[in-house]
Amino acid sequence: MDGVLVLHAKGLSLNRISSSQLIHRGVELADHFGYSAGGIQRGSYAARGMSIEARACGGEIYGLNDGGVTASLQSIAACGYVKPQARENLAKHMRRCGLMSERDYLISVGDEQGPLVVVDIPSYFSSPSTDLPMLVNAYRQGGYNHGKADTMLAESRGWNELEDLPCDCRLDKDARFVVHQMQRIENKEIFRRFKAYETFIADQYHPHGPSGGQPLIHEWLDRLAEKNDLSKVANTVYLLHGTDVDNLDSIRRDGLQTRFSLESNGRYGKGLYFTTSSCKAFQYAEPYGCIILCRVVLGEIEVLERDCERRFSPSHGFDSTHAKKGYTEKSPGEVQLHDEYIVYDPAAVYPELVLHVSST
């Protein structure tokens, strides 16, 4: 399958695909080119055989699908990575032994072959089930967070970012944003995936973090990042992502997906785009769309010199890219007017707060 995907790299105007890129995006590439991705997703048949053997010979062991701890360990040993069912079986056993709370989960760091760590799902999550993602109306109109969101959008506009260049976001200079509703996405599976990626990136840069600085939007988001324990070592920050309201159900269910970028020609490659400027985010949300406040793991940031539509990932040694205002050349003789940050792995993002926005 890897060889097939490499041969088809030119279908995406890519010169090459590295093994690390295939690890992160191999399944969506297979789907994109019309191949069955089932083998990638399901893992080895040997693991199933070991599970059956453990159930048959282990006395009180109930088998992998029924929660057997030894069967789960056998499965891990057989296929070389931690299958989701095996991970959940181990978590149940640890909860019974008092080693984990009911709100805690085991995750694999980096990929399914990585070490297991315990992650605490936020206490304010109200979803009763792992497979029931929710869109929660938890913020009162006129309340503290609603008011702070209004202020953040007003104060993060890009009109004066470059004094000698006009804003290109088509908003009237005197227009203001109105937040009609503020919601929270609660998706435990996407959150666990995000935390696994964040932990993996933090491990790469422990204890000091990446060399580049963190982008800043607004003091309210800085305080929110501190409160929600966003990893400074992984360079995790809140950034803005604008989208049509029709996409909200898909985002609630599946998170932001890079697979859609395979079919588009973004100026800076086939990834997920974020910004620090509310007017830039509103370009993709107007006239009555959503600006989503996302947790984004930036890690080591590569500053781009020019547009690069064929890009599929950051350069070696980097985890994200930055189209820098006043510096990156987005077309011949034209520089970037707003800061944009691009990540190429959906696990690097957790879409959290949804602002339903219009302008007046």
C-alpha positions in Angstrom: 0.0 0.0 0.0 2.8 2.4 0.8 4.3 1.9 -2.6 1.0 2.5 -4.3 0.5 5.8 -2.4 4.0 6.9 -3.3 3.3 6.2 -7.0 0.1 8.3 -6.7 1.8 11.2 -5.0 1.9 13.0 -8.3 -1.9 13.0 -8.3 -1.6 15.5 -5.6 1.2 17.4 -7.3 3.6 16.1 -4.7 7.2 15.3 -5.5 7.6 12.8 -2.6 5.9 11.4 0.5 7.9 10.5 3.6 7.2 7.5 5.8 6.2 9.8 8.6 3.6 11.5 6.4 2.2 8.1 5.4 1.9 7.2 9.1 -0.3 10.3 9.8 -2.3 10.5 6.5 -2.0 7.1 4.9 -5.6 6.1 5.5 -7.1 9.3 4.0 -4.7 9.1 1.0 -5.9 5.5 0.4 -9.5 6.6 0.5 -8.8 9.6 -1.7 -7.3 7.4 -4.4 -10.1 4.9 -4.2 -8.2 2.1 -2.4 -9.6 0.1 0.6 -8.1 1.4 3.8 -9.5 -1.4 5.9 -6.2 -3.2 6.3 -4.5 -0.1 7.6 -7.3 0.5 10.1 -7.9 -3.0 11.4 -4.4 -4.2 12.0 -3.1 -7.7 11.9 -5.0 -11.0 11.9 -2.3 -12.4 14.2 -3.7 -10.3 17.0 -7.1 -11.9 16.7 -5.5 -15.3 16.7 -3.6 -14.6 19.9 -6.8 -13.3 21.5 -8.7 -16.5 20.7 -5.8 -18.6 22.0 -5.7 -16.6 25.2 -9.4 -17.0 25.7 -9.3 -20.8 25.1 -6.3 -21.5 27.3 -6.5 -18.9 30.0 -9.3 -20.0 32.4 -10.8 -16.8 33.6 -9.7 -14.8 30.6 -12.7 -13.7 28.6 -11.1 -12.8 25.3 -10.2 -9.5 23.8 -13.7 -8.3 22.8 -15.1 -9.2 26.3 -12.5 -7.3 28.3 -9.7 -9.8 29.1 -6.6 -8.1 30.4 -4.2 -11.0 29.4 -5.9 -11.3 26.0 -5.4 -7.6 25.5 -1.7 -7.9 26.4 -1.4 -10.8 24.0 -3.0 -8.8 21.3 -0.5 -5.9 21.8 2.4 -8.3 21.7 1.1 -10.1 18.6 0.5 -7.0 16.3 3.1 -4.6 17.8 0.6 -1.8 18.6 -2.2 -1.1 21.0 -5.6 -1.7 19.3 -8.4 0.5 20.7 -10.2 -2.5 22.2 -7.1 -3.7 24.0 -6.4 -0.2 25.3 -10.0 0.1 26.7 -9.7 -3.4 28.3 -6.6 -2.3 30.2 -8.2 1.0 31.2 -11.2 -0.9 32.7 -8.9 -3.1 34.7 -7.0 -0.1 36.0 -10.3 1.6 37.0 -11.3 -1.6 38.9 -7.9 -1.5 40.7 -8.3 2.1 41.6 -5.4 3.2 39.4 -7.6 5.4 37.2 -10.7 7.4 37.8 -13.9 7.0 35.8 -13.1 10.2 33.9 -9.6 9.0 33.0 -8.6 7.3 29.7 -5.5 5.5 28.4 -4.1 6.9 25.2 -1.2 5.9 23.0 1.4 8.7 22.5 2.5 9.4 19.0 1.0 6.4 17.3 -0.4 3.0 18.3 3.2 1.7 19.0 3.9 4.6 21.4 3.7 4.4 25.2 0.4 4.5 27.1 -0.4 7.5 29.3 -3.5 8.4 31.3 -5.5 11.5 30.2 -8.2 13.2 32.2 -11.2 14.3 30.1 -12.2 17.8 31.2 -14.6 17.8 34.2 -17.0 20.1 32.4 -17.7 17.6 29.6 -21.3 16.5 30.0 -21.5 13.9 27.3 -22.4 10.6 28.9 -20.8 8.4 26.3 -17.6 8.1 24.4 -19.4 7.7 21.1 -21.9 10.6 21.6 -20.2 13.9 20.5 -22.3 16.9 21.6 -22.7 20.6 20.9 -23.5 22.1 24.2 -25.2 25.4 24.8 -23.3 26.3 28.0 -22.8 30.0 27.7 -25.5 32.6 28.6 -26.1 35.5 26.2 -24.5 38.5 27.9 -22.5 36.3 30.3 -18.8 36.6 31.1 -17.4 34.3 28.4 -19.9 35.6 25.8 -18.8 39.1 26.5 -15.1 38.2 26.4 -15.7 36.5 23.0 -17.3 39.7 21.7 -14.3 41.7 22.9 -11.8 39.3 21.5 -13.3 39.4 18.1 -13.4 43.2 18.1 -9.8 43.6 19.3 -8.2 41.0 17.1 -9.3 42.5 13.8 -6.5 43.1 11.3 -7.1 46.6 10.1 -4.0 48.1 11.7 -1.7 45.1 11.6 0.2 46.7 8.6 -0.2 50.4 8.5 0.9 50.8 4.9 -1.3 48.0 3.6 -5.1 47.6 3.5 -6.9 44.7 5.0 -8.1 42.2 2.3 -11.1 40.8 4.2 -13.8 42.8 2.4 -15.4 44.0 5.7 -16.3 47.7 6.0 -13.9 49.4 8.3 -16.6 50.5 10.7 -18.3 47.0 10.8 -18.4 45.1 14.0 -18.9 41.5 14.9 -22.0 40.2 16.7 -21.8 36.9 18.6 -25.4 35.5 18.5 -24.6 32.2 20.2 -21.6 30.5 21.9 -21.4 26.7 22.1 -18.9 24.1 23.2 -18.0 20.9 21.3 -17.6 17.8 23.5 -16.1 14.9 21.6 -14.1 12.5 23.9 -12.6 10.5 21.0 -11.3 13.6 19.2 -10.1 15.0 22.5 -8.2 11.8 23.4 -6.6 11.8 19.9 -5.6 15.5 20.3 -4.1 14.8 23.8 -2.1 11.9 22.5 -0.6 14.1 19.7 0.0 17.0 22.1 1.9 14.6 24.6 3.9 13.2 21.7 5.0 16.7 20.6 5.7 17.8 24.1 8.0 14.8 24.6 10.0 15.8 21.6 10.8 19.3 23.1 10.8 18.5 26.9 11.6 20.3 29.0 12.1 23.7 27.3 9.7 23.6 24.4 10.3 24.7 20.7 12.6 27.5 19.9 10.0 29.8 18.3 7.6 31.9 20.2 3.8 31.5 20.7 1.3 33.5 18.6 -0.8 35.8 20.6 -4.5 36.8 20.0 -6.1 38.2 23.1 -5.5 38.1 26.9 -8.8 36.3 27.4 -7.6 33.3 25.3 -4.2 33.4 27.1 -6.0 33.0 30.4 -8.3 30.3 29.0 -5.2 28.5 27.8 -3.7 28.6 31.3 -7.0 27.5 32.9 -7.3 24.5 30.5 -3.7 23.5 30.8 -2.7 23.9 27.1 0.9 22.6 26.8 3.4 25.4 26.5 6.1 22.7 25.8 4.1 21.5 22.8 3.4 25.1 21.8 -0.4 24.6 22.0 -2.4 27.7 21.6 -5.9 28.9 20.8 -6.4 30.0 17.2 -9.4 31.0 15.1 -10.9 28.9 12.2 -13.8 30.3 10.2 -16.3 27.9 8.5 -19.8 27.7 7.1 -22.5 26.8 9.6 -23.4 23.8 7.4 -20.0 22.2 8.3 -20.7 22.3 12.1 -22.3 18.9 12.4 -19.4 17.2 10.6 -16.9 19.1 12.8 -18.8 18.1 16.0 -18.8 14.5 14.9 -15.3 14.1 13.3 -13.3 17.2 14.2 -11.5 19.2 11.5 -10.3 16.8 8.7 -7.3 17.2 6.5 -8.8 14.8 4.0 -10.9 17.6 2.6 -7.7 19.6 1.8 -6.6 16.9 -0.6 -9.3 18.0 -3.0 -8.4 21.8 -2.7 -5.6 24.0 -3.6 -4.8 26.0 -0.5 -2.2 28.7 -0.9 0.1 27.1 1.6 -0.6 23.4 1.1 -3.0 20.7 1.9 -3.6 21.3 5.6 -5.8 23.0 8.2 -5.7 26.8 8.3 -5.9 29.0 11.4 -5.4 32.7 12.1 -5.0 35.2 14.9 -7.2 37.8 13.1 -10.9 37.7 13.5 -11.6 39.4 10.2 -9.5 36.8 8.4 -11.5 34.0 10.0 -14.7 35.7 9.2 -13.8 35.5 5.5 -14.7 31.8 5.6 -17.7 32.3 7.9 -19.6 35.3 6.4 -22.3 36.3 6.3 -23.8 34.1 9.1 -21.3 31.4 9.9 -19.0 30.2 12.7 -15.7 31.2 14.0 -14.3 28.2 16.0 -11.8 28.7 18.8 -9.5 25.7 18.4 -6.7 24.2 20.5 -3.8 23.8 18.0 -0.5 22.1 18.6 2.1 24.1 16.7 5.3 22.6 18.0 8.3 23.9 16.1 7.0 26.4 13.5 8.4 26.8 10.0 8.0 30.4 8.7 7.2 30.3 5.0 8.9 32.5 2.5 6.4 32.2 -0.3 3.2 30.3 -1.3 3.5 26.5 -1.7 0.2 24.9 -2.9 1.9 21.5 -3.3 3.0 21.3 0.3 1.8 18.2 2.1 3.6 18.7 5.5 6.1 20.9 7.2 9.8 20.6 6.3 11.8 18.1 8.3 12.3 19.2 11.9 9.1 21.3 12.0 5.5 20.5 13.1 3.5 23.4 11.5 4.0 26.3 9.1 3.4 30.1 9.5 2.4 32.4 6.7 3.7 35.5 8.3 2.1 38.9 7.9 4.3 41.4 6.1 6.9 38.7 5.2 5.5 35.7 3.4 5.0 36.3 -0.3 1.6 34.9 -1.1 1.9 35.8 -4.8 4.6 37.7 -6.8 5.0 41.1 -5.4 2.2 40.6 -2.8 2.9 39.8 0.9 0.7 38.1 3.5 -1.6 40.6 5.3 -2.6 38.4 8.2 -0.8 35.7 10.2 -2.0 32.2 9.3 -0.9 28.9 10.8 -1.2 25.6 9.0 -1.0 22.1 10.5 -1.2 18.9 8.4 -2.3 16.3 10.9 -5.9 16.5 12.1 -4.8 15.1 15.5 -3.0 18.5 16.1 -6.4 20.2 16.5 -9.3 20.1 19.0 -12.2 22.4 17.9 -13.6 23.6 21.2 -15.7 26.8 21.3 -18.1 27.7 18.5 -19.0 31.4 18.0 -22.0 32.0 15.7 -21.1 35.3 14.2 -22.4 38.0 11.9 -21.2 41.5 11.1 -23.1 44.8 11.2 
